[in-house]
Amino acid sequence: MKCPRCQAQNREGARFCEECGARLTLTCSRCGADVAADKKFCGACGASFPAQPPERFTSPQAYTPKHLAEKILTSKSALEGERKQVTILFVDVSGFTSLSERLDPEEVHGFMTRAFELMLAEVHRYEGTVNQFLGDGIMALFGAPIAHEDHAQRAVHAALGIRKTLDGFRDDLKRRQGISFQVRQGLNTGLVVVGSIGSDLRMDYTAVGDTTNVAARLQQSADPGRILISETTHRLVAGYFYTRALEPLTVKGRAEPVRAWEIISARMARTRLEVEAERGLTPFVGRERELQLLAECFEKATAGHGQVVFLVGEPGIGKSRLLYEFRRHLGAEATWLEGHSISFGQSIAFHPLIDLLKRNFRIEEDDTEAAIVEKIERSVLLLGEDLRPTLPYLRFLLFVDPGDPAVTKLDPKQRRQGIFDAVRRLLIRAAEVRPQVVVYEDIHWMDKAMEESLLFMADSIPTSRVLQILTYRPGYAQPLGERTYHTRIALDTLSREASVQMAQAVLTAEGLPDELNSLIVRKAEGNPFFLEEVVKSLREIGALRREGNRYMLARRLDEIVVPDTIQDVIMARIDRLEEAPKRTLQLASVIGREFTRRLLDRMSEIREGTEEFLRDLKAIELIYEKSLFPELSYMFKHALTHEVAYNSLLVQRRKELHRIVGLAIEELYADRLIEHYEVLAHHFSKAEDWSKALEYLIKAGDKAAAAFANREAIGLYEQALALAPEEDSKQRADILKALASVASHSGDWNTSLQYAESGLALYEKVGDRRGMFASHMHIQMVYQSGYSDGAKEDMAVKHLEAAAAIADQDPDSIEKGLVYQRTGHMYLHRGQPATTLEWARRAVDLFTRLGVPMGTSLGTALTYTGQVEEGIAYNERNWESVMKAGIPLVIAVLGHELTLTLALLRNTPRARERGEQALSELHKVTHGRRSFFEPMLRRPLALIYTLAGDRAQAEDTCRWVEDFEKQSLYG
């Protein structure tokens, strides 16, 4: 009998494999008879045998995705009879068979079907092939029949994916039905000889040595939930995964113990420069002085004198390469943190910061919300339990539930302040443990909110062990000004000597003819990226001929046509591509500078053969493979390459493709769509799908407003307003209302007023009472708070009364009562206490009906109209209930009204007692934090201290109010 695990032939009657020890017979759960492992039914009683894989998995043609099947059949002729280095993966999902005694066989069959489907999906995701179904598991090959130079990495990523998805399946079964199972996995890399591939995709192969046996034995030795790999596999993947060395294992059939490692998790994705380093970087030339400057700044930061470095240079001049070399120079001396801006990132609030935190916390695209929360908390709390208050703000910033409803309900400006403070505390604490190098690349593309976060952090840097490096292009005015701890490094073009040295390195030549050197130097103009492109262009058009260790010109100089601009250089290279790779590059350019294979595959016209075309584009270094996990992604080598490829498409074609990309993102990232609102708005706008563009512009604006990224929110809302149909007055009014709100948060009162009044006119046009009410209330707030001209209060009163008239038609509510109260208070400001009395009584009557303890202006109005004792008595009656309710605004209003009244009556001791008591209660409910309500209490207290002769206390109170107002929007 042939062993289903290792394929070894065994003598008749054997119950266990004589090569790997796997069980060859299983026991029928109904009658107890032995059943051969390759049988579907018990020969004694006819019971179905649930451990067998379902019928749909009996033929590779049935379960192999179409694109992989065609790739296998395309490759098979080249593989027949070929020795291939492959990585073999064994997975054992045990536990279902033992359940068959108490469960219906159909149920067990269903569980196994789902388990196989989940395993297959992960194997096929990394282009492996399932070679055997083993009852409770699978055997998969990576590297044959589809060849991959990184087959070992793909196999390990597949194993991690299988563990994750099956763990989720197990947890779901356990929760719903109390069913559990165990997963063990083993991998080994070695030689196999491919025999033939049938029309149904079945592959015959012969293992060389004990390649299969070691993988099977590692799987058997693994504890539940663990992945073990051999030494051979470990050598190939060690740099890409976190591993743990195990004690050598004794394996049947091997005289010597087998060294093994456990796979813990995948490392973070590689950067483009790390990919370049693996292929061999050109010599680092012409930047020694700049590297030394960075090292000197780091030394100062390490000594506790934090530094900021501005690294300025044109595209392709070598900013990223300099940072790469500096990071190599530092080694393990510091923690390296980096975040990247993107070309349309100015509409994405905090994008570079979010990118940095995701990298630092090792958050992957396919992480669940629970996994993201766990990663954030684990990373932060390692630095100290006292950082726990920062967690809700960091979680909110990374688009997961903050875990604290108060953070969600905060005013956006207060929440943004909390985010800034959380990030600062986290960085400063980390710098106490170890020097921190914080890099933000391409800040010329960053959003206004990110700019403000850098400003917020600026004052903390000079006293901490932080080196902050910001890269940008000329023409951008960095927002941090000039300080003694700032250093500006402007990268100039390479000298002629450095350019020649680099060109020789690109061509791996000892020398070049003088005329060729002159041509390269003239065309590249000292830009390293341009230089590489020019040299590759010369080589591709056959202008160079290699003779030994030197290159010679294969044509006369007057026959060589090299484009005058780098855009032309790149376009010439693109035009020389075959049609399919060229189309692939153009389509990828519509997605963006970075793009995933999965998203590219959604663009159906190139789905067939994408792998080959991408390989061609990588080979000539127009694109790089950026990351393999959590999904295969690529990036254009340079922004200019991306721009040239994109601009080569006809406008109508671009529109069609932008729409396809937008729809694909909606489908692929449906569970995390909030992170892609700005990108979706970009694609649907370019597609001129105005309905969807409008939808995502509004959502992106709401998202920016919630993050207090006011400038970005205004830009997005204004774009939305431009797209909103003229006939849809309600939608236009809603956008105008949002614009008015954000403009007021920015302190732009005139603009806020214009938006609000335009919105009010539209709400009145369609008869939207709630919109009219909100607009009147906003306009009165602008008139009252936004202008120092007291005459504006006349307009505020007009709109308050209009809001009150609308509220009169509604049922009783606190909101309605507050409108009455606010109107009365406004008339008190205007010196009309009699009118205040009317509005205040309406408010009191309403609050009494609702049973809400609420101080109003009634007491003060009574006092001002000569009913002094009655007014004070009213406020005193409300005192205890208001203090007990603990609402900051109400405490402040009542405290202000009563203490001011008592002070004017010269009952100074009583006024001081009530004022200080109200201030104490306010501190309790606000947990000691400063609030906008506190000055309302401190202003009358300053008067009371003056009347009491306590001049020092009065001056201290005045200074407190003055300092607060300087730091608030009123300053």
ZINORSUL-V290167 format. One record per backbone hydrogen bond with DSSP energy under -0.5 kcal/mol. CO is the residue of the C=O (numbers start at 0). NH is the residue of the N-H. Records with the same first field share a line. If there is no record, write none. Layout:
CO=NH  NH
This chain:
0=9
2=6
7=2
10=13
14=23  24
16=20
21=16
23=36
25=34
27=31
32=27
34=25
35=38
39=48
41=45
46=41
47=49
48=51
53=56
54=57
58=61  62
59=63
64=68
65=69
66=70
67=71
68=72
69=73
70=74
71=75
74=77  78
75=79
78=81
81=193
83=85  191
85=189
86=141
87=187
88=139
89=185
90=92  137
91=93  183
93=181
94=98
95=98
96=99
97=100
98=101  102
103=106  107
104=108
105=109
106=110
107=111
108=112
109=113
110=114
111=115
112=116
113=117
114=118
115=119
116=120
117=121
118=122
119=123
120=124
121=125
122=125  127
123=126
128=130  140
131=138
133=135
135=92
136=133
137=90
138=130  131
139=88
140=128
141=86
144=146
145=142
147=150
149=153
150=154
151=155
152=156
153=157
154=158
155=159
156=160
157=161
158=162
159=163
160=164
161=165
162=166
163=167
164=168
165=169
166=170
167=171
168=172
169=173
170=174
171=175
172=176  177  178
173=177
181=93
182=224
183=91
184=227
185=89
186=229
187=87
189=85
190=207
191=83  193
192=205
193=80
195=203
197=200
199=60
201=197  203
203=194  195
205=192
206=208
207=210
209=213
210=214
211=215
212=216
213=217
214=218
215=219
216=220
217=221
218=221
222=225
225=184
226=262
227=186
228=260
229=233
230=234
231=235
232=235  236
233=237
236=239  240
239=266
240=242
241=263  264
243=261
248=250  257
250=253
256=258
257=248
258=230
259=245
260=228
261=243  263
264=241
270=274
271=275
272=276
273=277
274=278
275=279
282=284
286=290
287=291
288=292
289=293
290=294
291=295
292=296
293=297
294=298
295=299
296=300
297=301
298=302
299=304
300=303
303=305
306=467
307=486
308=310  469
309=311  488
310=471
311=490
313=316
315=528
317=321
318=322
319=323
320=324
321=325
322=326
323=327
324=328
325=329
326=330
329=332
333=335
334=336  436
336=438
338=440
341=344
343=346
344=347
346=348
347=350
349=353
350=354
351=355
352=356
353=357
354=358
355=359
356=360
357=361  362
358=361
363=366
367=371
368=372
369=373
370=374
371=375
372=376
373=377
374=378
375=379
376=380
377=381
379=382
380=383
383=386
384=387
386=389
387=390
389=393
390=394
391=395
392=396
393=397
394=399
395=398
403=406  407
404=408
405=409
406=409
410=414
411=415
412=416
413=417
414=418
415=419
416=420
417=421
418=422
419=423
420=424
421=425
422=426
423=427
424=428
425=429
426=430
427=431
428=432
429=432  433
434=334
435=437  466
436=336  438
437=468
438=338  440
439=470
440=340
441=444
442=445
446=450
447=451
448=452
449=453
450=454
451=455
452=456
453=457
454=458
456=459  460
457=460  461
459=462
460=305  463
463=465
464=435
465=306  467
466=437  468
467=308
468=439
469=310
470=442
471=312
472=475
475=477
477=480
482=485
484=307
486=309  488
487=489
488=311  490
489=491
494=498
495=499
496=500
497=501
498=502
499=503
500=504
501=505
502=506
503=507  508
504=507
510=550
512=516
513=517
514=518
515=519
516=520
517=521
518=522
519=523
520=524
523=526
525=493  527
526=530
527=531
528=532
529=533
530=534
531=535
532=536
533=537
534=538
535=539
536=540
537=542  543
538=541
542=553  554
544=551
546=549
548=509  510
549=546
550=512
551=544
555=558  559
556=559
558=560
559=561
564=568
565=569
566=570
567=571
568=572
569=573
570=574
571=575
573=576
577=581
578=582
579=583
580=584
581=585
582=586
583=587
584=588
585=589
586=589  590
587=590  591
592=635
594=633
595=599
596=600
597=601
598=601
599=602
601=603
602=605
603=606
606=608  609
608=612
609=613
610=614
611=615
612=616
613=617
614=618
615=619
616=621  622
617=620
621=636
623=625  634
626=632
631=596  597
632=625  626
633=594
634=623
637=641
638=642
639=643
640=644
641=645
642=646
643=647
645=648
649=653
650=654
651=655
652=656
653=657
654=658
655=659
656=660
657=661
658=662
659=663
660=664
661=665
662=666
663=667
664=668
666=669
668=671
669=672
671=674
672=675
673=676
675=679
676=680
677=681
678=682
679=683
680=684
681=685
682=686
683=688
684=687
687=689
688=692
689=693
690=694
691=695
692=696
693=697
694=698
695=699
696=700
697=701
698=702
699=703
700=704
701=705
702=706
703=708
704=707
707=709
708=712
709=713
710=714
711=715
712=716
713=717
714=718
715=719
716=720
717=721
718=722
719=722  723
724=727
726=728
727=731
728=732
729=733
730=734
731=735
732=736
733=737
734=738
735=739
736=740
737=741
738=742
739=743
740=744
741=745
742=747
743=746
746=748
747=751
748=752
749=753
750=754
751=755
752=756
753=757
754=758
755=759
756=760
757=761
758=762
759=763
760=764
761=765
762=766  767
766=768
767=771
768=772
769=773
770=774
771=775
772=776
773=777
774=778
775=779
776=780
777=781
778=782
779=783
780=784  785
781=785
787=789
788=791
789=792
790=793
791=794  795
792=796
793=797
794=798
795=799
796=800
797=801
798=802
799=803
800=804
801=805
802=806
803=807
805=808
806=809
812=816
813=817
814=818
815=819
816=820
817=821
818=822
819=823
820=824
821=825
822=826
823=827
824=828
825=829
826=831
827=830
831=834  835
832=836
833=837
834=838
835=839
836=840
837=841
838=842
839=843
840=844
841=845
842=846
843=847
844=848
845=849
846=850  851
850=852
851=853
855=858
856=860
857=861
858=862
859=863
860=864
861=866
862=865
865=867
866=870
867=871
868=872
869=873
870=874
871=875
872=876
873=877
874=878
875=878  879
877=881
878=882
879=883
880=884
881=885  886
885=887
886=890
887=891
888=892
889=893
890=894
891=895
892=896
893=897
894=898
895=899
896=900
897=901
898=902
899=903
900=904
901=906
902=905
905=907
906=910
907=911
908=912
909=913
910=914
911=915
912=916
913=917
914=918
915=919
916=920
917=921
918=922
919=923
920=924
921=925
922=927
923=926
925=928
930=933  934
932=935  936
933=936  937
934=938
935=939
936=940
937=941
938=942
939=943
940=944
941=945
942=946
943=947
944=949
945=948
948=950
949=953
950=954
951=955
952=956
953=957
954=958
955=959
956=960
957=961
958=962
959=963
960=964
961=965
962=966
963=967
967=970
